[in-house]
């Protein structure tokens, strides 16, 4: 760093760039999967994590680039050298990429909230359906019990009618007419 020796800074920047490329590949894979299932909370959470890492790495890269720019030897005329101009362009590109990652993270955070909200609403719908089915089942059970009781009472009444018919010698029709008149 002293006297314009930027080799250690360049090495650090190279490591940041390598890690950043690997991270970019991971982000691309997650983005491909999200195109198939855009509301997948797990994939959105992974994307969120990768974006946070990308922001950290890009911030680190920007700091390294600025250190390198400061360490470069100055021109005698005070004008920027071609190397400094190129590095300034790289710094601008890195700042743009950093803002892009931040914007993407904000968007992803919103998508996660929306996906979780939709998932929670779906859970509420299923809970409501389940409660409705339970009530229907209870009602059906009550109707079934009443029907069984009605059938039981009808069979008992028919048995009683048959017993009275055999005791009195009257037909069941005659007994029913008599019961109706009384």
Secondary structure as GFF3:
##gff-version 3
##sequence-region A 1 182
A	DSSP	three_ten_helix	2	4	.	.	.	ID=ss1
A	DSSP	alpha_helix	7	36	.	.	.	ID=ss2
A	DSSP	alpha_helix	41	71	.	.	.	ID=ss3
A	DSSP	alpha_helix	82	168	.	.	.	ID=ss4
A	DSSP	alpha_helix	172	181	.	.	.	ID=ss5
###
